[in-house]
Amino acid sequence: MLREFRTLLPYLKKYRLNYLLGLAFLVTVDAAQLAIPQFVRRAVDDLSLGRTGEIPGFALAIVGVAAVVASGRFLWRYFLHGAARRIEVELRDRLFDHFMVLPSSFYQKNKIGDLMARSTNDLHAIRMASSMGLVTFVDGVFMSAAILVIMTARNPRITLYTILPLIPITVLILVFGKMVGARFKRVQELYSKLSDVVQETMTGIRVVKSFVKEEVFAARFSGANDEYRDASMGLAKIFGFFFPFIAFLSGLTTLILLWAGGGAVIENRMSPGDITALLAYLEMLIWPMIGAGFTVNMIQRGATSLKRVNEILDEKPEAADHPGTLRIVPSCGAPADGTAALEFRSLTFSYPEAREPALRDLSLAVPGGTTLGILGRIGSGKSTLLKLLPRMLEPPEGTVFLAGRDVRDYELETLRKTFGFVPQDTFLFSDTVRANILFAAPDLGPELFDRVTAISAIDRDVNDFPAGWDTIVGEKGLTLSGGQKQRVAIARALAADPEILVFDDALSAVDTETEERILKALLAWRRGRTNLIISNRVSTLRHADRIAVLEGGALAQYGTHEELLALEGFYSEIARLQALVLDSAGRSRHG
């Protein structure tokens, strides 16, 4: 269990002064509290003998000690809780930074709701373990040891009687710790599941409503909520039994003291002040006993949460840059020496859990300054091919080249800035239309802004937006149509002015008239630059200089639009089918 806390060691070292000062003030508070019963003892003994002269002095001393206790409590809370809060913030930053460098495959295996739970609920448990867990442990050990020493020094025999109930308390604490750890892990897992259901439902709320599935998702949430409640109640039942039982056993010590100590006072073997002080110390001893339960609880929760966080931090990030990586990409235009802007050499790529490779022995060169179109059935490897270029997926060595160099030789940040992607699944941030377009180029001038919005044809919709370019688009572009989202994404990619522009079926939600307008303006503006266009529309691909047809992850056909139309194969088949559809649609409009 404790090995999970290795993650906190650098932070504890960094804030060791805060912890040392906090613990020093905590011990000072404990020592001051231990002094109060001594003043009470002397005052009671004086009163029992009829002496009242020193009572005001004892009262002032108690007030002074109380002031020390109050000040000390503020200071230990300031240093210990303050350090724990800073550790929580830095650990959350570290976790988020690690999220940023994890490969795409990690997010395919893990749900967003679970990652959010680890970033919030689990870090709260870790903070409690690194602050109150430490406080209750030190407080409990110091107070218990000091009280037992003081009581033994005053009356060893009676002290021995009164501490007998502490033995079952110790055993109970050990059993309690094991029970809490397993149950708390289950509670955290169910909290992650609940977060997953909420996140998935809110993200897909339009689909849920359009299919009238509100009751289905409400039932799914209710089921997850009930599971979380039942697990939490199971944990609460353990606490509901544990702490009252600890209080009961601690109360037995008071009963034993009154029985044994009362007789000693009657027999003049103890003074009234002594038994009063011992009663006060026993009351103090109840807190360390209960605090031991809190300590076990918080350490177990912290260890469980740290294990969940460590599972993320132990995930391997994307392939790191090796020494000597290139920080500059040569021009990917039309080089005089004929070097290909992009080249695939006998590329075979398989996903870790797939039975068949996604790409098979694919060799293809894309001359600089040209536009390559890519066509293929679903699952033919088109998107996989594009993800290998910026190393979103790690290609085998010596298979993917940019400007004549293996993509693995480039610094990752430099490599990715070379490409401007318009993905198949358009993602927009919950911000203004303008901010989404300027995402990769925040300093873009007004003239270029107007140019890219005109090329992407999103400028014709600006008057329909309530606040123009400053209209908030909502989460994931919820308030925009599919075609508007794609055109904003196109403008965003153009604003970055990349060496290589990549369209991954980025015009699928745009009508053919708008598509034609965008492509003509786009290719005219990027004349002499390299472009890749994936599409299942022949009307889109005919603008490309060369077209590659993929089947089963292999290159099946390659040539110009006219050359491929003349050949029997998938391209000419798709072209004929789409021509029939267009012809049929035209006749229906004029019929």
C-alpha positions as CSV (number, residue, x, y, z in Angstrom):
1,M,0.0,0.0,0.0
2,L,2.6,2.5,1.1
3,R,4.7,2.0,-2.1
4,E,2.0,3.9,-4.0
5,F,3.1,7.0,-2.1
6,R,6.4,7.1,-4.0
7,T,4.8,9.6,-6.4
8,L,4.5,12.1,-3.5
9,L,8.1,11.9,-2.4
10,P,9.4,14.7,-4.7
11,Y,6.6,17.0,-3.5
12,L,7.1,16.2,0.1
13,K,10.8,17.0,-0.3
14,K,10.0,20.2,-2.1
15,Y,7.6,21.3,0.7
16,R,9.6,19.7,3.6
17,L,10.0,23.1,5.4
18,N,6.2,23.6,5.4
19,Y,5.7,20.1,6.7
20,L,8.4,20.5,9.4
21,L,6.9,23.8,10.6
22,G,3.4,22.4,10.5
23,L,4.4,19.3,12.5
24,A,6.3,21.5,15.0
25,F,3.3,23.7,15.6
26,L,1.1,20.5,15.8
27,V,3.3,19.0,18.5
28,T,3.4,22.4,20.3
29,V,-0.4,22.4,20.4
30,D,-0.5,18.8,21.7
31,A,2.0,19.7,24.4
32,A,0.0,22.7,25.4
33,Q,-3.2,20.7,25.6
34,L,-1.4,18.2,27.9
35,A,-0.4,21.0,30.3
36,I,-4.1,22.0,30.9
37,P,-5.1,19.0,33.0
38,Q,-2.1,19.7,35.3
39,F,-3.4,23.1,36.1
40,V,-6.8,21.7,36.7
41,R,-5.3,19.0,39.0
42,R,-3.5,21.6,41.1
43,A,-6.6,23.8,41.2
44,V,-8.9,20.9,42.3
45,D,-6.4,19.8,45.0
46,D,-6.2,23.4,46.3
47,L,-10.0,23.7,46.3
48,S,-10.4,20.4,48.2
49,L,-8.1,21.8,50.9
50,G,-9.8,25.2,51.0
51,R,-7.0,27.1,49.4
52,T,-8.2,29.7,46.8
53,G,-5.3,32.1,46.5
54,E,-3.7,30.5,43.5
55,I,-6.9,29.8,41.6
56,P,-6.8,33.1,39.6
57,G,-3.3,32.3,38.5
58,F,-4.3,28.8,37.3
59,A,-7.2,30.4,35.4
60,L,-4.9,32.9,33.7
61,A,-2.4,30.1,32.9
62,I,-5.2,28.1,31.2
63,V,-6.2,31.1,29.2
64,G,-2.6,31.6,28.1
65,V,-2.3,27.9,27.1
66,A,-5.6,28.2,25.2
67,A,-4.2,31.1,23.3
68,V,-1.1,29.1,22.4
69,V,-3.4,26.2,21.3
70,A,-5.5,28.5,19.1
71,S,-2.5,30.1,17.4
72,G,-0.7,26.8,17.0
73,R,-3.8,25.3,15.3
74,F,-4.0,28.1,12.8
75,L,-0.3,27.8,12.0
76,W,-0.2,24.0,11.6
77,R,-3.3,24.1,9.4
78,Y,-1.7,26.9,7.3
79,F,1.5,25.0,6.7
80,L,0.2,21.5,6.4
81,H,-3.0,22.1,4.5
82,G,-1.3,24.8,2.4
83,A,1.4,22.3,1.4
84,A,-1.2,19.6,0.6
85,R,-3.2,22.0,-1.6
86,R,-0.1,23.0,-3.5
87,I,0.8,19.3,-4.0
88,E,-2.7,18.6,-5.3
89,V,-2.4,21.5,-7.8
90,E,1.0,20.4,-9.0
91,L,0.0,16.7,-9.2
92,R,-3.1,17.7,-11.2
93,D,-0.9,19.8,-13.5
94,R,1.5,16.9,-13.9
95,L,-1.4,14.5,-14.7
96,F,-2.8,16.9,-17.3
97,D,0.6,17.4,-18.9
98,H,0.9,13.6,-19.1
99,F,-2.5,13.4,-20.7
100,M,-1.1,15.7,-23.4
101,V,1.7,13.4,-24.4
102,L,-0.1,10.1,-24.3
103,P,-0.7,8.4,-27.6
104,S,-4.1,8.2,-29.3
105,S,-4.4,4.5,-28.4
106,F,-4.6,5.4,-24.7
107,Y,-7.8,7.4,-25.3
108,Q,-9.2,4.6,-27.3
109,K,-8.8,2.3,-24.3
110,N,-9.9,4.7,-21.5
111,K,-13.2,6.5,-21.0
112,I,-13.2,10.3,-20.5
113,G,-15.5,10.1,-17.4
114,D,-13.0,7.8,-15.7
115,L,-10.1,10.1,-16.5
116,M,-12.0,13.0,-15.2
117,A,-12.8,11.1,-11.9
118,R,-9.1,10.4,-11.5
119,S,-8.3,14.1,-12.1
120,T,-10.7,15.3,-9.5
121,N,-12.1,12.8,-6.9
122,D,-8.9,10.8,-6.6
123,L,-6.7,13.9,-6.2
124,H,-9.0,15.1,-3.4
125,A,-8.4,11.8,-1.6
126,I,-4.7,12.1,-2.1
127,R,-4.7,15.6,-0.7
128,M,-6.5,14.4,2.4
129,A,-4.0,11.6,2.9
130,S,-1.1,14.0,2.6
131,S,-2.5,16.5,5.1
132,M,-5.1,15.2,7.5
133,G,-3.8,11.6,7.2
134,L,-0.4,12.8,8.4
135,V,-1.9,15.0,11.1
136,T,-4.0,12.3,12.6
137,F,-1.1,9.9,12.6
138,V,1.4,12.3,14.3
139,D,-1.2,13.7,16.6
140,G,-2.3,10.2,17.5
141,V,1.2,8.8,18.2
142,F,2.4,11.8,20.1
143,M,-0.8,12.2,22.2
144,S,-1.2,8.5,23.0
145,A,2.4,8.1,24.0
146,A,2.6,11.3,26.1
147,I,-0.7,10.6,27.8
148,L,0.2,7.0,28.6
149,V,3.6,8.2,30.0
150,I,1.9,10.8,32.2
151,M,-0.8,8.5,33.5
152,T,1.7,5.7,34.2
153,A,4.0,8.1,36.1
154,R,1.0,9.2,38.3
155,N,-0.4,5.8,39.0
156,P,0.9,2.7,37.1
157,R,-1.6,0.2,38.4
158,I,-4.8,2.2,37.6
159,T,-3.3,3.1,34.2
160,L,-2.8,-0.6,33.5
161,Y,-6.5,-1.3,34.2
162,T,-7.7,1.6,32.1
163,I,-5.8,0.8,29.0
164,L,-7.0,-2.8,28.7
165,P,-9.8,-1.8,26.2
166,L,-7.0,-0.4,23.9
167,I,-6.0,-3.9,22.9
168,P,-9.2,-4.8,21.0
169,I,-9.2,-1.2,19.6
170,T,-5.8,-1.9,18.0
171,V,-7.0,-5.2,16.5
172,L,-10.2,-3.5,15.2
173,I,-8.2,-0.7,13.5
174,L,-6.1,-3.3,11.6
175,V,-9.2,-5.1,10.4
176,F,-10.9,-1.9,9.5
177,G,-8.0,-0.8,7.3
178,K,-8.2,-3.8,5.1
179,M,-12.0,-3.5,4.8
180,V,-11.9,0.1,3.8
181,G,-9.2,-0.2,1.1
182,A,-11.2,-2.7,-1.0
183,R,-14.5,-0.9,-0.6
184,F,-13.1,2.5,-1.3
185,K,-11.6,1.3,-4.6
186,R,-15.0,-0.1,-5.6
187,V,-16.6,3.3,-4.7
188,Q,-14.1,5.2,-6.9
189,E,-14.5,2.8,-9.8
190,L,-18.3,3.3,-9.6
191,Y,-17.9,7.0,-9.5
192,S,-15.8,6.8,-12.7
193,K,-18.6,4.7,-14.2
194,L,-21.2,7.3,-13.2
195,S,-19.1,10.1,-14.7
196,D,-18.8,8.1,-17.9
197,V,-22.6,7.8,-18.2
198,V,-23.1,11.5,-17.6
199,Q,-20.3,12.6,-20.0
200,E,-21.5,10.3,-22.8
201,T,-25.1,11.3,-22.4
202,M,-24.4,15.0,-22.4
203,T,-22.0,14.7,-25.4
204,G,-24.5,12.8,-27.4
205,I,-27.6,14.6,-26.2
206,R,-28.7,15.5,-29.8
207,V,-28.6,11.9,-30.8
208,V,-30.4,10.8,-27.6
209,K,-33.2,13.3,-28.2
210,S,-33.5,12.6,-31.9
211,F,-34.1,8.9,-31.2
212,V,-36.3,9.6,-28.2
213,K,-34.0,7.6,-25.9
214,E,-34.2,9.9,-22.9
215,E,-35.8,7.2,-20.7
216,V,-33.2,4.7,-21.7
217,F,-30.3,6.9,-20.7
218,A,-32.2,8.1,-17.6
219,A,-32.5,4.4,-16.6
220,R,-28.8,3.8,-17.4
221,F,-27.9,6.8,-15.2
222,S,-30.2,5.6,-12.4
223,G,-28.7,2.2,-12.5
224,A,-25.1,3.6,-12.2
225,N,-26.2,6.0,-9.5
226,D,-27.8,3.2,-7.5
227,E,-24.6,1.1,-7.8
228,Y,-22.6,4.1,-6.5
229,R,-25.1,4.7,-3.7
230,D,-25.0,1.1,-2.6
231,A,-21.2,0.9,-2.6
232,S,-21.0,4.2,-0.7
233,M,-23.6,3.0,1.8
234,G,-21.6,-0.2,2.3
235,L,-18.6,1.9,3.2
236,A,-20.7,4.2,5.4
237,K,-22.0,1.2,7.3
238,I,-18.5,0.2,8.2
239,F,-17.8,3.7,9.5
240,G,-21.2,3.7,11.2
241,F,-20.2,0.6,13.2
242,F,-16.5,1.4,13.7
243,F,-16.5,4.8,15.2
244,P,-19.3,4.3,17.8
245,F,-17.7,1.0,18.8
246,I,-14.4,2.7,19.2
247,A,-16.2,5.4,21.4
248,F,-17.8,2.6,23.4
249,L,-14.5,0.8,24.1
250,S,-12.9,4.2,24.9
251,G,-15.8,4.9,27.3
252,L,-15.0,1.7,29.1
253,T,-11.7,3.2,30.1
254,T,-13.5,6.0,31.9
255,L,-15.7,3.5,33.7
256,I,-12.7,1.5,34.8
257,L,-10.9,4.7,36.0
258,L,-14.0,5.8,38.0
259,W,-14.2,2.3,39.6
260,A,-10.5,1.9,40.4
261,G,-9.6,5.5,40.8
262,G,-12.6,6.3,43.0
263,G,-11.6,3.7,45.5
264,A,-8.1,5.0,45.5
265,V,-9.3,8.5,46.3
266,I,-11.5,7.2,49.1
267,E,-8.5,5.3,50.5
268,N,-6.4,8.5,50.2
269,R,-4.1,6.7,47.7
270,M,-4.9,9.4,45.1
271,S,-5.9,13.0,45.4
272,P,-9.1,14.4,43.9
273,G,-6.9,16.5,41.5
274,D,-5.2,13.3,40.3
275,I,-8.4,11.5,39.3
276,T,-9.7,14.7,37.7
277,A,-6.5,15.0,35.6
278,L,-6.6,11.3,34.7
279,L,-10.2,11.7,33.5
280,A,-9.2,14.7,31.4
281,Y,-6.3,12.7,29.9
282,L,-8.6,9.7,29.2
283,E,-11.0,12.1,27.3
284,M,-8.0,13.3,25.3
285,L,-7.0,9.6,24.6
286,I,-10.3,8.9,22.9
287,W,-9.4,11.2,20.0
288,P,-6.1,9.5,19.2
289,M,-8.0,6.2,19.2
290,I,-10.7,7.5,16.8
291,G,-8.0,9.4,15.0
292,A,-6.2,6.1,14.3
293,G,-9.3,5.0,12.4
294,F,-9.3,8.2,10.5
295,T,-5.6,7.7,9.7
296,V,-6.1,4.2,8.4
297,N,-9.2,5.4,6.4
298,M,-7.4,8.4,4.8
299,I,-4.2,6.5,4.1
300,Q,-6.1,3.6,2.5
301,R,-8.2,6.0,0.4
302,G,-5.1,8.0,-0.6
303,A,-3.2,4.8,-1.5
304,T,-6.1,3.6,-3.6
305,S,-6.4,6.9,-5.4
306,L,-2.7,7.2,-5.9
307,K,-2.7,3.7,-7.5
308,R,-5.3,4.9,-9.9
309,V,-3.3,8.1,-10.7
310,N,-0.1,6.2,-10.9
311,E,-1.7,3.9,-13.5
312,I,-2.0,7.0,-15.7
313,L,1.5,8.4,-14.9
314,D,3.0,5.0,-15.7
315,E,1.5,4.9,-19.1
316,K,4.3,5.4,-21.7
317,P,4.0,8.7,-23.6
318,E,4.4,9.1,-27.4
319,A,7.8,8.1,-28.7
320,A,10.3,10.7,-27.4
321,D,12.6,12.6,-29.7
322,H,16.0,11.0,-30.0
323,P,19.3,13.0,-29.9
324,G,19.9,14.7,-33.2
325,T,16.3,15.1,-34.3
326,L,15.7,17.6,-37.0
327,R,14.0,20.9,-35.9
328,I,13.5,22.2,-39.5
329,V,11.5,20.5,-42.3
330,P,12.8,21.3,-45.8
331,S,10.3,22.8,-48.2
332,C,7.7,20.4,-49.3
333,G,6.9,22.3,-52.5
334,A,8.4,21.3,-55.9
335,P,12.1,20.7,-55.2
336,A,14.5,21.0,-58.1
337,D,16.1,17.6,-57.4
338,G,12.8,15.8,-57.6
339,T,12.8,14.7,-54.0
340,A,9.3,13.5,-53.1
341,A,7.5,15.6,-50.5
342,L,6.0,12.4,-49.0
343,E,7.0,8.8,-49.6
344,F,5.8,5.4,-48.3
345,R,8.2,2.6,-48.7
346,S,6.9,-1.0,-48.3
347,L,4.7,0.2,-45.5
348,T,3.0,-2.5,-43.4
349,F,1.2,-1.4,-40.3
350,S,-0.9,-3.4,-37.8
351,Y,-2.9,-2.2,-34.8
352,P,-1.8,-4.0,-31.6
353,E,-5.0,-6.0,-31.2
354,A,-5.9,-6.5,-34.8
355,R,-5.7,-9.8,-36.6
356,E,-4.9,-8.4,-40.0
357,P,-2.6,-5.5,-40.9
358,A,-4.3,-2.2,-41.7
359,L,-1.8,-1.4,-44.4
360,R,0.1,-4.0,-46.5
361,D,3.4,-3.4,-48.3
362,L,2.3,0.0,-49.5
363,S,4.7,2.0,-51.6
364,L,3.8,5.5,-52.9
365,A,5.6,8.8,-53.6
366,V,3.9,12.2,-53.6
367,P,5.9,14.7,-55.6
368,G,6.2,18.1,-54.0
369,G,3.7,20.8,-55.1
370,T,1.1,18.2,-56.1
371,T,-2.3,17.2,-54.9
372,L,-2.9,13.5,-54.1
373,G,-6.4,12.1,-53.9
374,I,-7.1,8.9,-51.9
375,L,-10.1,6.7,-52.4
376,G,-11.0,3.4,-50.8
377,R,-13.8,1.4,-49.1
378,I,-14.4,1.7,-45.4
379,G,-11.6,0.0,-43.5
380,S,-9.2,0.2,-46.5
381,G,-6.6,2.1,-44.4
382,K,-7.1,5.6,-45.6
383,S,-7.2,7.4,-42.2
384,T,-4.5,5.1,-40.8
385,L,-2.2,6.2,-43.6
386,L,-2.7,9.9,-42.7
387,K,-2.3,9.3,-39.0
388,L,1.2,7.8,-39.7
389,L,2.4,11.0,-41.3
390,P,2.5,13.2,-38.1
391,R,3.2,10.1,-36.0
392,M,-0.2,10.1,-34.3
393,L,0.4,6.4,-34.9
394,E,4.1,5.3,-34.8
395,P,5.2,4.0,-38.2
396,P,7.8,1.3,-38.6
397,E,11.3,2.6,-39.1
398,G,12.2,3.3,-42.8
399,T,8.7,3.3,-44.1
400,V,7.4,6.9,-44.0
401,F,9.4,9.8,-45.3
402,L,9.0,13.6,-45.4
403,A,11.2,15.6,-47.7
404,G,13.5,12.6,-48.1
405,R,14.0,11.9,-44.3
406,D,12.3,9.4,-42.1
407,V,9.5,11.1,-40.2
408,R,11.0,9.5,-37.0
409,D,14.1,11.7,-37.6
410,Y,12.1,14.9,-37.0
411,E,11.3,16.6,-33.7
412,L,7.7,15.7,-33.0
413,E,6.5,19.3,-32.6
414,T,8.3,20.3,-35.8
415,L,6.9,17.4,-37.7
416,R,3.3,18.0,-36.7
417,K,3.5,21.8,-37.4
418,T,4.3,20.8,-41.0
419,F,0.8,19.4,-41.5
420,G,-2.6,21.1,-41.5
421,F,-5.3,18.6,-40.8
422,V,-9.0,18.8,-41.4
423,P,-10.2,15.6,-39.8
424,Q,-13.1,13.4,-40.7
425,D,-14.8,14.0,-37.3
426,T,-14.7,17.8,-37.0
427,F,-14.1,19.1,-33.4
428,L,-14.7,22.7,-32.5
429,F,-14.0,24.2,-29.1
430,S,-16.7,25.9,-27.0
431,D,-15.5,29.3,-28.0
432,T,-16.2,31.9,-30.7
433,V,-16.2,31.1,-34.4
434,R,-13.2,33.5,-34.7
435,A,-11.2,31.8,-31.9
436,N,-11.8,28.4,-33.5
437,I,-10.5,29.7,-36.9
438,L,-7.5,31.3,-35.2
439,F,-6.7,28.3,-33.0
440,A,-3.4,27.5,-34.7
441,A,-2.6,31.1,-35.8
442,P,-3.7,33.6,-33.1
443,D,-1.7,36.4,-34.8
444,L,-3.3,36.0,-38.2
445,G,-3.9,39.4,-39.9
446,P,-7.3,40.7,-40.9
447,E,-6.6,40.3,-44.6
448,L,-5.5,36.6,-44.3
449,F,-8.5,36.0,-42.0
450,D,-10.8,37.3,-44.7
451,R,-9.0,35.2,-47.3
452,V,-9.2,31.8,-45.5
453,T,-12.9,32.4,-44.5
454,A,-13.7,33.2,-48.1
455,I,-11.8,30.1,-49.5
456,S,-13.6,27.9,-47.0
457,A,-16.9,29.6,-47.8
458,I,-17.8,30.1,-44.2
459,D,-17.9,33.9,-44.8
460,R,-21.2,33.6,-46.5
461,D,-22.8,32.3,-43.2
462,V,-21.4,35.0,-40.9
463,N,-24.5,37.2,-41.2
464,D,-26.6,34.2,-39.9
465,F,-24.5,34.0,-36.7
466,P,-26.1,36.1,-33.9
467,A,-22.8,37.8,-33.0
468,G,-21.0,37.4,-36.3
469,W,-17.5,35.9,-35.9
470,D,-17.8,36.4,-32.1
471,T,-20.7,33.9,-31.9
472,I,-20.1,31.2,-29.3
473,V,-20.4,27.8,-31.1
474,G,-21.2,25.7,-28.0
475,E,-19.4,22.5,-27.0
476,K,-18.0,20.6,-30.0
477,G,-19.7,23.2,-32.3
478,L,-23.2,22.0,-31.1
479,T,-24.9,25.2,-32.5
480,L,-23.5,24.8,-36.0
481,S,-24.6,22.5,-38.8
482,G,-22.3,19.7,-40.0
483,G,-21.3,21.7,-43.1
484,Q,-20.6,24.9,-41.1
485,K,-18.4,22.9,-38.7
486,Q,-16.4,21.4,-41.6
487,R,-15.9,24.8,-43.2
488,V,-14.8,26.4,-39.9
489,A,-12.3,23.5,-39.6
490,I,-11.1,24.1,-43.2
491,A,-10.5,27.8,-42.4
492,R,-8.7,26.8,-39.2
493,A,-6.3,24.6,-41.2
494,L,-5.7,27.2,-43.9
495,A,-5.0,29.9,-41.3
496,A,-2.0,27.8,-40.1
497,D,-0.6,27.9,-43.7
498,P,0.9,24.4,-43.4
499,E,3.5,23.0,-45.8
500,I,1.2,20.0,-46.3
501,L,-2.6,20.3,-46.1
502,V,-4.5,17.1,-45.4
503,F,-8.3,16.7,-45.9
504,D,-9.7,13.5,-44.4
505,D,-13.1,13.4,-46.0
506,A,-13.5,17.0,-44.9
507,L,-16.2,17.9,-47.4
508,S,-18.6,15.1,-46.8
509,A,-21.2,17.4,-45.1
510,V,-20.9,20.1,-47.8
511,D,-23.2,20.2,-50.9
512,T,-21.6,19.7,-54.3
513,E,-21.9,23.3,-55.4
514,T,-20.1,24.6,-52.3
515,E,-17.6,21.8,-52.5
516,E,-16.7,22.8,-56.1
517,R,-16.3,26.4,-55.0
518,I,-14.1,25.5,-52.0
519,L,-11.8,23.2,-54.0
520,K,-11.2,25.6,-56.8
521,A,-10.4,28.5,-54.5
522,L,-8.3,26.2,-52.2
523,L,-6.2,24.7,-55.0
524,A,-5.6,28.0,-56.7
525,W,-4.4,29.5,-53.4
526,R,-2.1,26.5,-52.6
527,R,-0.7,26.1,-56.1
528,G,2.8,24.8,-55.8
529,R,2.1,23.4,-52.3
530,T,1.5,19.7,-51.4
531,N,-2.0,18.5,-50.5
532,L,-3.6,15.2,-49.6
533,I,-7.4,14.7,-50.1
534,I,-9.3,11.7,-48.9
535,S,-12.8,11.5,-50.3
536,N,-15.4,9.0,-51.5
537,R,-16.7,11.6,-54.0
538,V,-15.2,11.4,-57.5
539,S,-16.3,15.0,-58.0
540,T,-13.8,15.9,-55.3
541,L,-11.0,13.6,-56.4
542,R,-11.0,14.7,-60.0
543,H,-9.3,17.9,-58.9
544,A,-6.2,16.0,-57.7
545,D,-3.1,15.6,-59.8
546,R,-2.8,11.9,-58.9
547,I,-5.3,9.5,-57.2
548,A,-4.4,6.4,-55.1
549,V,-7.0,3.7,-54.7
550,L,-6.6,1.5,-51.6
551,E,-8.2,-1.9,-51.2
552,G,-7.6,-4.1,-48.1
553,G,-4.7,-1.8,-47.0
554,A,-2.8,-2.2,-50.2
555,L,-2.4,0.2,-53.2
556,A,-4.8,-1.2,-55.9
557,Q,-4.7,1.6,-58.5
558,Y,-2.7,4.8,-59.0
559,G,-3.0,7.5,-61.8
560,T,-4.9,10.5,-63.0
561,H,-8.6,10.9,-62.9
562,E,-8.8,10.2,-66.7
563,E,-6.5,7.2,-66.4
564,L,-8.4,5.5,-63.7
565,L,-11.7,6.1,-65.4
566,A,-10.4,4.2,-68.4
567,L,-9.4,1.2,-66.2
568,E,-11.7,-1.5,-64.8
569,G,-11.7,-1.2,-61.0
570,F,-13.1,0.4,-57.9
571,Y,-12.6,4.0,-59.1
572,S,-14.4,3.7,-62.4
573,E,-17.2,1.7,-60.7
574,I,-17.7,4.4,-58.1
575,A,-17.6,7.1,-60.8
576,R,-20.3,5.3,-62.8
577,L,-22.5,4.9,-59.8
578,Q,-22.2,8.5,-58.7
579,A,-22.9,9.7,-62.2
580,L,-26.1,7.7,-62.3
581,V,-27.1,9.2,-59.0
582,L,-26.5,12.7,-60.2
583,D,-28.2,12.0,-63.4
584,S,-31.2,10.6,-61.6
585,A,-31.3,13.6,-59.3
586,G,-31.1,16.0,-62.2
587,R,-34.0,14.3,-64.0
588,S,-36.2,14.4,-60.9
589,R,-35.6,18.1,-60.5
590,H,-36.6,18.8,-64.1
591,G,-39.2,16.1,-64.5
